[in-house]
Every structure is written in structure tokens, then in C-alpha cells.
Amino acid sequence: MTLNIVKLPNFLQAQTLMFMSREGIVKSHNHEGRRWIDLVEGALDIKPSFGRIAIETMGLLSEADVHAA
């Protein structure tokens, strides 16, 4: 029998993070292989005059790419 131990994610849901010199909030986690992938929503900049057409500030990031704010 093989025992697989899954480490808990480093960050909590709704925790503020820094990535690529931006600030964001963890929306959810997903365990893939031996690492955690976080869905992070970046803080929205000033709304452009033409409006927003999509969620341009949300992305999947490995925990190695982010750090706590």
C-alpha cells in the first residue's frame, strides 16, 4: 500500500497576495500533482473610459510565483 501525503496550501482563500508587482486575492485552490495552483484575482485598476469587456485580472498561479502581502 502506498501512502500519499498532501501538504496543505500555503495561502488561505481570500488572503491578499503579491504577484508580478501586483496585489491580488486568492479566490480558490487546486492541487495538481505535487503543487498547489491558486486562482488569484488582481486588484482592478481605474476603470477605463471604454469599460471592461472581460475579467482581465484573474489567473492561475503556482504558489512558487506568489508571496503573502
Summary of the structure (lengths in Angstrom):
residues: 69
radius of gyration: 14.7
end to end distance: 40.7
largest distance: 60.2
contacts: 144
relative contact order: 0.29
helix: 4%
strand: 43%
